[in-house]
Amino acid sequence: MVSILATLAACGGRPEVDPPDATPGDAAAGGPCPVATPTVTIVVDLTQPGPPLRSLQGFLNGIDPAPGSTATFDEPTVRALAPAYWRFGTGAATVFPKIAGFGATMTYILSDGYADSRGGYGNARPWQDWAGFEAHVAQVARANLDAGRPIRYFDVWNEPQGGTPWLGSYDQLLEYYDRAVRAVRAVDPQARFVGPSFDDLGGDVGGHSLGDLLVDLDARFGIRLDAISWHELGAYPPTDLPAHAALVRQFLAQRLPGATPELHVNEYSSPRDHLLPGWTVGWLAGLTAGGIDVATRACWDVPGEGWSDCWAGLDGLLRRDNRTPHANYWAHRLYAALPGAPALPVTTSDPRAAALAVASSPTTARVLAGRFGATPPGPAASVGIELIGLSPATIRVAAAGTLVPPQAGAMPAPVDLGVCRVDVVGGRAMVVTPAVPDGAALGLELTLE
């Protein structure tokens, strides 16, 4: 406990993040684009730019081979992703100083830290020593306050009905929330709380649903959390995310009128898809469409290799050395170039294809597309990116492309597809790619000429 407190107190600053350099290619030259009818069409409407795209670039632990390790990582490789959120808990004394400089908004998992102090979740039984538990979380809150509040959110208990189960009764879980909130807010009245971080929106603790817990906390203790959180771990596809967010908002409006918490999906992806770049695009597009406020990746064992990217490997983006990219690193690297620019409306002809698009300048649009048909991946398909709403002054579009295939193991760089040009006809232009593997991500920079 002393080590995390000392580390928190010493690492209060959060310097600005350097902007990423994820431009997919050089649009200075290129011959004609292929002329063909694509299998999948993604339409990008240039006439309706919206608010700036918000970043949902978030990570969970993922920076060390094991809790307590002093292993290094390649700081520029991680910084290039422009992390917006970081959630951590176990091994915090080691993880925190390594992530503190990226400028990410941080969530600290109170139950992880408490379990660490008791030798693991099997011994994390706060109802057996409420005074000791309250002293523990008060110390964490004091250290955070003294450090200038680098931690913005406190996640009260992670997966109480899942991977880190609550071992007491439901009533004791409610009391735990009350004691945790009161102990932290006695030190820092501005502290913000997240929960209940179920590993499935439809899960339950002792027969009590996520909604039950929220209503009972309000009725018994007057607690309304600052953010409602749950995990999307592959029981449902990314396309269901907007509907899940809508259900939560509808429930809040009906049962907790006046409550306007943020929505956090603080772990997403499944063991089957978390290394596939096309699925990453699907998840990010679903999170964006659902209006999720904060998102962080889930972490899993790396198939066939005997190690977990919860510690080394940045949730599946890097190899075990914390330096060498997996394919999924490049999908997130391309994504890092999008937030902050006006978002463009996107529609797709295939529900298992997704895209995010922005107007990165008056004459340039960026598109990140992905296919997530199946695991293992299905057949390849050609993809057409159709731009509509082009002005009469635009006679052609230059397209610079980058392909991130669903390749296992190290991927030092994505595939450069080069540059091609396509004429504008009737305010429209169609850029047709070669066959894109299922599970792949595709980045395009489209320059209007």
N, C-alpha and C positions, 0 to 999 in steps of 0.2 A: 504493500500500500504506500509506503513512504516513497518508493521510486516513482510511481505515477504522479504523486503530489509534487515532488520536486521537479519532475519533468514539465508538468503543466505550468508551474510557477515560472519556469525559466524560458518557456517558449510561447510568449504571448503574441508575437507579431505575425501578420499574414501578408507578405509582400504581394504585389500585383503579379498576375500570371502573364508570361510572355505570350503573344498571339501565336497560334499554331501555323505551321507552314504545310498545308495539306492540299495545295493546288494540284489537281490531277492532270499534269501534262502542260504542253506549251502550244497555245493556239495561234502561233505565228505562221504556220504553214499547214498544208494538207490537201490531198486530192478529194474527189467526190466521195460522199458517204455511200454505202451500199443502198441499192433500191430494191426493196423486198417488202412483202407483207409480214409483219412480225407476229409471233405467236401470242405475245403479251404486249399490251399497249398501256403506257402510262402517260396521261395527259396532264400537262402543266399549264395553268392559266396565268398568263402574264398581265392580264387586265385588272386583276384584283389582289394586289399585294396587301398583306395584312400587317399586324403588329410584328415586331421583331421575334424571331424564333427564340424561345427560351431554351437554355441548355438543360438537359437532363443527364449530363455526363457524370455519373456517380459510381463510386467503388466501395467495396466492403473489405476491410482489412487488406489482405493480399499483397503485402510488401516484404514479408520475411519468410524464410524457410520454416521456422517454428517459433512459437511464442518465446520471447527472451533472447532470440538470436541477435547478433550484432552484424549480420551479413549486410553488405552494401547493395545498392541498386543504382541503375543508371538514371540519374535525375533528369537529364534533358529528354530522355525517351518518354518518361512519364509526364513531364511538363508540357510536351508537345500535344498532349491530349486535352489540355486546359480543363482539369477536373473542376467541376462545379460543386460536387457534394462528396463527402467521404463519411462512411459509417464504420465505427470501430469499437472494440471493447476488449476482447481477450488479448493479452500481451500488450496492453495499451502503453505501458512505459517504454516499450521499444517502438511500437508503431507510430505513436503520436509525434515524436520529434521528426520522423521521416516524412510525415504528411503535412506538418504544420506550415511549411513554406509554400504550398501550392495555391493558397488562397481559397480553398474549397470551404464551403459551409459544412461544419462538422456535426455529426450526431454521435453521441457516446451512449453505449448500451450499458445501463446501470447494472443489469443482471449479470452481464459478462464479468464486469469488474468485481462484483460481489462474489460471484462463483470463484473467480481467481483467488480471492482472499480466503476462501474456505476450502481450497483444494479441488474444485470442480463442481459442476452442477449437481452431482449426486449428494453433495454436502450443503447445497445452497437451500437452507431451510430457515428463512428469516424469522418465522413465527416462534422458533425456539429461542431466539435472542433478539427481540425487537430493538432493544436499546443499542446493542452492538451494530445491528443493521443501520439504524438511524444515524449513529455516529459515523459509520462508514460513508454513507452518501452525503452527509453534511461536510465531511472532509473533502470529498470530491468537488462539491459545489464551491467550497471556500477556495480551493486551489484554482478552479476555473475562474472565479471572480477576481482573485488576485492577479491572474494572468491576463486579464482584460477580456474575459469571456470568449476565448477561441472556440469553445464548444457552444453551439447555438441550441441544440436540442438534446434532451435526455430521453432515450428510449427505455421505458420502465422495465419491461421484461420481454425478452425475445422468444418468440415461438412457445408460449406457455402450453400449447396443446400439440407441439411438434417435436423438433429436434432437441430442444432444451426444455423439457416439460416441467411445468409447475407440479411439485410433489405434495402440495398441501390441498386443502379444500378450496372450493370456489369462494366461500366467504373469506377465507384467509387471503386469497388473491386480491379481493377487493380491498381488504384492510392493508395489504402490502402496498397497493397503489396509493391509498390515503396517506400512509406513513411516509412513503417515498416522496410524494409531492410536498407534504407539509415540512419534512426535514430539509429538503433542498430549498424550498421557498422561504424558510426561516432565515437562510443565509443569503439567498438571492431572489428577491420577490419577482424579478423579471425572467426567471428561468422558464423555459418552454419544454413541454412534455409531449412525447409521441407514444402511441400505443393503439391497439394491443399487439401489433406485429404477429398476427396469426399467420401460419404458413399456408393457409388456404382461406379465402374469404368466407367459405362455407363451413369452416371448422368450428369446433366447440371445446369448451373446458367443462368436464363433468356435466355435459348436456346443456351448457349455457353458450349461446352464440356470441359472436363479436358484438352484435347489436344489443344483446342482453347485458353484456359487460358495460357498454357505454351508458345505457339507460340506468343500470343499477349504481354505477359510480355517481351519476348525477343525482339520483334520488336519495341515496344513503349518505353521500359525503359532499355533494355539491361540486363535484369535480367534472369539468368539461375539458378534455384534452385539447392542446393547441393543434395537434395533427393526428388524424386517424391513419393508421398504417396497416398494411397487410402485404403478403407475399404472393407473387405469381410464379409458381415453380413448375409450370408445364401441365398441370391438370386441365388447363384450358389454353387454347391457342392465343397468340397476341391479338388476334382480331376481336376477342371478347373483352379486351381491356376497357374500351369506352363504355360498354354496357355495365361492367362491374362498377366503374366510377359513378355512373348515373344511378345505379342502385343504392350506393352508399349515400349519395347526395339526397336521393328521394327519402331514404330512411331517416336521415338527419332532419329533413324538413318536416316529416310527419311526427317523429318521436322526440326530437330535441329542437323544437322551433327556436329560431334565433341563433343557433350554433352555426358558426361558419369556420370550422377548422380547415386547415390545409389537408390535402390527401397525399400520403407518401406510400409509394410502392417500394419498400426499402430492401427487397430482394426480388429479382426477376431473372428468368431463364431456367432451363431444366438441365439435368445431367446429359440428356440426349442432344440438346441443341446449343449448349453454351459456348461451344468452340466453332460454331458455324456462322460466318459473317452475314449471310442473308437473313438468318433468324434474328441476329442483333438488330438489323434494320427494321424487321417486323416488330420487334419489341419496342424500339425507340419510336416508331411511327404510332404504335398503339398507345403508348404512354402519352405521346403528344396529343393525339386525337382525344384521349380521355381527360385532358386538362390536368394531368397529375402535376403536383407542385414540386415534389422531390422524388428522385428515383435513384436506386443504387443496384448494381449488378449482384446476382447471387454468385456463390463460388462452389466448386465441386471437385471431386477426384478427377484427375486426368485419365481418361480411359486407357487401360493397358499399361500404365506407367508407374503406378504405385505411389503417387504423391498428390497432394491436395493443393489446388491453386487458391485456397482460402488464405494461405500464408505466402509461399513463393508464387509468382506468376500472375499477380494482379487480376484475379478472378477469370483467368483463362486468356488474358491478352498477351502474356509473356511466358517464356519458358522458365524452367526452375531457377535459372541464373538471374532472374529479374532484369534481364537485359535484352535477350533475343526475342523478337516478336513472333507470336503466333499469327495466323491469318486474321483472327478477330481484332488484333491490334490495329490493322490497317482500316478496318471498317470504322472503328472508333476514331481513328486519326482523320479520316475523311469527314466524319460527323463533326469533329471539333471545329471545322472551318465554316459550319453553317450558322450556329446561334449568333444572334445580334443583328442579322440582316432580315429585311422584311420577308415573312413567310409567303409562299405562293400556294394557292389551292392545287391539290393533286387528286386525280381519280385514276383508278386502275381497272383493267378489264378482267383481272384475275384476283380473287380475294386473298390468294396466297402470294401475292406480290405487293410490295409496299414501297413507298418513296417519301422522302422529305425534300422540299425544294425551297430555295430562297433567291431573291433578287440581290445578288452580292454587290452590284453596281448598276448604274442606269443602262449599261450595255452588256451585262454579264449575269447569267443565272447559274446556280450550282444545284445539282440534283444528286442525291444519294438514294439508290434503289437497291432492293434486295428481293430474292426469291426464297420462300420458306415453305415448300410444298410438303416435305415429308422428312422423317428421320428413320433410316438413312436417306440421303437425298435421292430424288427421282430423276427423270430425264432432263437434259438441257433444253432450253427454249430461246429463240431470238426475242429480244426486247426492243420495242420501239418507244422512244421518248418523243411525244408529240407536243410541240409548243403551239399554243393558240393565243390570239390577241396581239400578234406582232404588228407593228406600225407599218404603213406603206413605205416608209423610208428604209426599212430593213429589207435587203434583197437576198441575204443568205445568212446562214448560221454556221460558225465554226465550232466543232465539237471535239474536245480533248477528253479522252476516256481512260479510266483506270479500272481494272477488274481485280477483285479479291476472291479467288477461288476457295472452295471449302476444303482446303488442304490440311492434313494432319501434320504436326511437327512444326519445325521452324520455317518461317517465311521472311527472309531478310528484306524483301521488297514486294509490293504487288505487281501485277502485270500491266505494263504501259500499253494501251491500245492505240496510241498515236493520235493523230488529228485528221479529221475529215471535214468536208464542207457539204452543206445541203442548201438548195435554193428554197426561198420562201414563196409560196403560192397561196394567194387569197388570205394572207395573214396567218398562215400555218406553215410549220416545218416539221418534218418527221426524221429523227435520227434513229436509224436501225442498227442495232449492235449485232455482232456475231452471236452464236449460241452461248447463252449464259447458263452455267451449271446451276441446278437447283442447290440452294444453300449458299450461293455466291452473293457478293455485294458488288455494286457497280457505281462508280463515281464519275460524273460528267461535269465539265465546265463548258458552258455554252455561251459563246461570244456572238453578239448581234452585229452584223456588218452592213 
